[in-house]
Amino acid sequence: MKNDIKIYLAAPRGFCAGVDRAIEIVKKTLEKYGSPVYVRHEIVHNKNVVESLKKLGAIFVEEISEISDFSRPVIFSAHGVPKAVPEQAKLKKIFYIDATCPLVSKVHRETEQLFKKGFDIVLIGHKNHPEVIGTMGQLPNGSIKLVENLRDIENLKFSKSVAYVTQTTLSVDDTKEIIDALKKKFPDIKGPIKEDICYATTNRQSAVKRIAPDCEMFFVIGSRNSSNSARLVEVAKKSGCKHSELIFYGKKVPIDKIKNCKIIGLSSGASAPEELVQNFINEIKQKMNVSIEEVITANEKVVFKLPKELN
Ligand code: SF4
């Protein structure tokens, strides 16, 4: 006889407007310009998405220097790129389309404006994440100080006015702690008018926070290199569900552990297709009687326009 299990399904979850737009840009570019089309870096951090686009004719490279056919278009990923990247493409006369999420571009513009106004700039974010590399690369080397945690603030010294911006996919709560500490050390520090952590990150974390305290285990479908997915696992743990884990590409559903539970929670990162969530549920259904309750904490209606090259 099958055991009963209830799944609290977080909503919103999965694809955000920036990810939808980036994937659509690759598909539309293939339609309009034919294949192959180069994509610099994973268009969004999800292996399933990357593999399906490869099948349509996308070639993924990490750098412009890896492109062998300059007559083909190249697309920059949703995470954004340093200024040097489009400059490199122009030098090689490669036609490019920028799939940077408009909310990441907003942070790029903020950073440039602050620099022009003479501010010293702090970026709160994770070292080596492509979005952080892209944001730091909007300004000359060394113009932005990266702060990853509270410890990094101890060594900060500035001789002029200081301002901060943040990565878009951070933990809302951890970032608040860092911002509070920055404000304590630099009382006049200037922040963004509107929060840099994006609506999708904020909404997905709120939904997880609502559900996780009532769950014996919590699962987040997403890739290991997806910042917002990793944050969702942390948020679930901090909200009281210690057994929270990421279900990444190739990882088996831990059905033996799930079989001992009555209630589990489920969400997915902003770059994870809904199909993966449904596959996860279907695997559990083979072994257990599943009832699903979708817990909706926000309705998202954000849609971003495609770049002019594709209109
Ligand atoms: S997670 Fe936020 S910043 Fe990143 S692509 Fe989605 S909407 Fe844009």
Residues whose N, C-alpha, C, O or C-beta is under 5 A from the ligand:
A	BS01	SF4	C16 A17 G18 V19 A78 C101 L103 V104 T168 C198 A200 T201 A270
